[in-house]
Amino acid sequence: MMRTTLARAAASGALVAGALTAVAASPATAVPAYSTGLVPAVQQAFGLTAEQAVARLDQERVAAAVEGPAKAAAGSSYGGSWFDPRSGRLVVALTDQSAAAAVRATGAETTTATRSAAELDRAKAAVDGLAAPAGVSGWRTDPRSGTVEVTVNTPGADVDAFLARAGAVAPVSVRSGQKPTTFAAGTVGGDPYYINGNVRCSIGFSVHGGFVSAGHCGGAGASVTGWDGSRIGNFAASQFPGDDMAYVPVGGGWWTVPVVLGWGAVSDQLVRGSNEAPVGASICRSGSTTHWHCGTVLAKNETVNYSQGAVYQMTKTSVCAEPGDSGGSFISGDQAQGVTSGGWGNCSSGGETWYQPVNEILGRYGLTLQTA
């Protein structure tokens, strides 16, 4: 099925696809450095001038490209990395400063790490093996403190017991935070896709043959219809909890293009790849309830303890979301990042949101991202 952007948001008349449906699009005659509207979105999110927003996007693109070579140069001394908006560069933490010169040669800055990333990953894996009470929101590796940081939403004896068990198998630090929930929703107005006729979620990214979204939206075999009620297909694969990912092949006249909907807040965004943005980078989300919002990547490899069970290796952001946004697109620049899983708060008072990284979904299901 297809419709114009004008039918769903005050944008151009080009046929688009995005958070809710896939449509045909005319090929661009020229590829800009950034999709039209992205720079104003970054300006608004971070209080920057246009020149500062372009500079930050340029710096983040370099940082994302540097992260892989810098990690390789660090070797076993790699203790984690993040984008520093003050310097505009990637910062790499090292347990052994003998690797510092090689890391700086890639274009990154260096700092000291108390533990290697491999040590922290093993420590977190040990905590992942523990059953967590509802008062624990989740946990992640924190390269800056060299600990597994546990977020607690409701203190109590059961939480204290969990922290004691976690502290016995890992270096643990504790912070307070809100309880995350998933963002699926019952049927309401808007531009949704529906699962079994009564649950609404948002399309994440087009892949060759279909789209990816969140696993908690529907189990394998669940039927999917589009915004207009026409049949799209069925969930071919779905995982939740443990992971939060799903794949839906499209049919019935639907097809896919590499676009994320800007909902009139910005122009529709072309997807040109899936290079992973570092911690500290800007990121934006598109969803069928709250549409387009931006923020920052806060953490990676975080375990989120939903009421349905834990989900591992999630990425945390400062972007808000609400019910119905589940499965929607997280994009940094023109690079696909992940699909919306859950969080806390809303887009009136603020909140935090986690996403399932898209490259993990592509690898798990053997899919290829559709790109411009």
N, C-alpha and C positions, 0 to 999 in steps of 0.2 A: 504494500500500500504506500501511497505517497501523498504528501501535501506540502504546501509552501511554508516557509518560515513565517510569512505574514499571517497565516491562519492560526499560529500559536504564539507569536511574539512579534512585537513591532520591530522587525529587522528587514533585511533585503528580501527580494522575491525569489532568491535562489532556492532550489530544492535542497533540503538538508536532511541529515539524520543525526540523532544524538541520544539524549538520555531516555527517550521513550520510543522512537521508531526509526526505521531506516528508509532513506529516500535516495533518489538519483540526484547527482550533482554534476554540473558542468566542470570540466577540468580547468584549473586556474592557469592563466596565461603566464603568470609570474609568481614565484614563491617568495613572500616577504620574510624578513627575519623573524617576525612574530605576527600571529594572526591579528587582524584589526580588532581593537577593543581590549586586547590583553594588557597593553601598557596602562590604559586608564584603570583597569581592574586592580592592577598591582599598585598604582598610585593611591587608589581609594583604600585598599587593604592596609597599607603601611604608611600612609601620610607622606608620600613622596611627590616631588615634581616629576614631570614627564621624563626629563633627562636622568634623574636619579632612578626612576623605575627601569628605564632602558639599561642603565649601567648595572643595576642589580640583576636583571635577567641575563645580561651578558656574563656577569661574574658567576651566576649560578650554573649557566651552561658550561663554562670552563671548569668549575668545581666538579660537576657531574662527570665530565670527561677525564679529569685528573684522578678521581677517586680510585678507579681500578689500578692504574699504573702505580699510584702512591702506595696502595695496599700491598701490591706485589713487591715494591722496593723495600717496604718495611719488614716483610717476611714474618718470622715468628714473633718479632717485637711489636707487631701491630696491635694497638690497644683501642681502636675505634677512631671515627672521624666525623666531622661535622662542618657545615658551612658557617663562617663567621661574617655576618653582614657588616660589622664595623670595619674589618680589613678587606672584605670582598673576596676572601680566599678560603680554600679548604684547609682545615686544621686536622692534623693527624697526630694522635697520641702514641708515644713509643715507650716501651719498657726498657729498651736498650738504645741509648743515644748514638751508638756507633753507626746506626742506619740513618741518622738524621740527614746527612749530606745527600744520600741517594734519594731520600724522600723529597727533600727541598728541590732537588734537580727536576722533579716532575712538575713543580709549580706550587706545591703545597707548603703550608707552614707546619711546624712541629711543636709539640709540647710533651710533657712527661706523663706517662701512664703508670699507675700503681700495679695494674694487672693487665695481662694481654687479653685481647678479644676472645681468643680460644679458651683461656681460663674462665672468663666470664660466661661464655656460652656453655661450657661444661657445668658451671655452677647453676646457671639458670635451668639447664636440662634436669638437674637433680631436683630443683624446686618444682619443675613441671610434673615430676612424678608424685607429688604430694596432693592429696585431696584438700581443696581450699573451701572454707566456709563462705557463706553469702556476704559476710562483712568484709571480705577481701575483694577488691575490685580487679586486681591483676598485678603483674610484676614484669619487669624488664631489666635488661642489662644497662647500667649507667656507666659509660666509659670515663666520665669526668670524675666520679667518685670511686670508681673501681669496685662497685657493689652491684648486687641484684636488688633493685629498688622495688619494694612492695608497697602498693597503694591500698590503704585501709579506708573504708567508708563508714563502718559501724564498729567501734571498739567493743570488745567483750572477751569472755574467757576462752571461747572457741578460737577467736582471732589470736589471742596471746599464745595459745597452744600451737597454732599453725606457725606463728613467727618463731617460736622456740624450735620447732622441727626444721623450719627453713634455715634458721641460724646454725643448726648443727651440720648442714650439708653445703652451705654457701655463705659468703660474706654478704650480709643483708643490711640495707638501710630501709627506713620506713617513712612514708609521707601520707598525709590525709588527702582524700579526693572523693569524687562522686562515683556512684554506681552506674556503669554503662548498661544500656539496654539496646536491643536491635531496633532497626528503624523500618520494619515492615508496617503496613497499615491496612485497615479495612477499606472497602470501596468508598471513595469520595470523588468529588468532581476534580477536574484537572486533566492532565494528559498522562495517564498511567499505562503500564502494562499490568495485566491481571493474571493471577495464578488460581486455577480452578474456580474462576469467576468471582472470588470474594476477597483476595489479598492483593494489595497493590505494592509494586516495587518499581525500580528504575533500571533501565538498561545501562550497563557499564560501558563496554567497548565492543565495536564490531570486530569480528574475526572472520576469516574466510569460511563461509558456510553458516554463520550465525552470530551470536553475541554472548558475552560473559556477564555474569551478575553475581549476586550473593546467594550462598547455599541455603540460608535460613528462609529465603523467600518461597522455596518449594522443593520437594523431594523429587528424585528421579521418576520420570513418567508423568508428573503433574502437567496439566494442560495450560497453555499460555495463549492469551488473546491480547490484542493491541488496544490502543486508545479508542479506536472506532468499533470495538467489539468483534473484529474479524480475527480468525484463527491465525496464530503465528506458528505454533508447533507444540512440542513437549520438552520438558527438561530431559536432556540426554544423560546428564551427570550432575550430581549435587552432593556436597559434603558440608555437614554442620551437626554438632560442634566438632572440635579438633581443628578443622579449617572452616572457612566460610566462603565457598566458591561454587559456581554452577556454570553450566554451558547449555545453551538453547539453540539448536539448529533452526533456521528460519525456512518457511515455506509459504504456500498460500498467497503468492504474489508479493511477499515482503522480500526485500533485499538489503544489502548492507553497504555503507560507505564510511570512510574514516573521519567522522565528524562528531564533536561533542557540542550539545546545544548550549548556547549562551543565554537563552530565554529573554533576549532583548536587553539584558543588562550589559552584555558585550556581544560582539558578533559571534556567530558559531565558529568553534575552534577546530582547525584541522589537526589530525593526529599524525605525527611523522615518525614515531618510534616509541620505545619504552625504556629509555635510559633512566636508571634509578636516580632520583634526586637525593642529595645528602641531607642529613639532619640540619635544620636551620634554613633550608631553602623555602621559597614561597611555593604555595600550592593552592589550587582552586578545585571546587567541587560543583558538579551539576546534578540536580535531582528533581524529581517530579513534584515535590511539595514546596520546597523553599528555593528551588531554582539555582541561582549562581552565587556562591560565596567563596571567599579566599582567606587564607591564613598561612601558617607555617608548619613544616614538618618538625614535630617535637621529639620523637623517639622511634626506634625500630626494634624489631624482635621482641615485642611486648606480648605477654600472655594476658588475655582478657577473660575474666571469670564471669561470664554471663550466667543467668539463672538456669539456662539449658545445659551449661557445661563450659569448660574452658576452650578457648580458641587460641592457637599458638602462632608466633611469628607475624604478629600484626604490626602495622605502622600507625603511630599516634599523631594527630594533628590538632591545631587550634581552631579548625574550621567547624562551624556549627552545622547541625542537621536536625531533621524532625521525621516522624513516622511517614513512610512513603518514599523517603529518599534512599532507602536501602538498595544496594546494588548499583547505585549511580556512580558516575565517573569522577575519579580524582586525577587531575592533570597538572603538570608543572611545565610551564612554557608550552611546547607542543608535544611533550613526551607523556604518554600514558603511565600512570603510577599504580592505580588500584581501584577496587570497587568498594563502595561504602558498606561497612558492616554494622556498626552501632556506636553508641556514645552516651553522653549525658548533656542535659541542658536543651536549649532551643535557639532559634535565630532571632529572638527578641531580647533575651537576657544574656545570650552567649553560652558556650559549652565547649566540649572537646569531642572529637570523632576519631574512630579507628577505621583503617581500611585493610583489606586483603590485597597484598601486592599482586599486580597483574602478571608479572613474569612468572610467578609461582603457578598461577592458574594456567598460563599458556604451556608451561613445561609439564604440568600434571596431566593435562588432557591432550597434549600433542597438537596444540592449535597455533595458528599464525595470525598475529595482529594485522588488521587491515590498515595500511598507512597511505598517506598522500604522496 
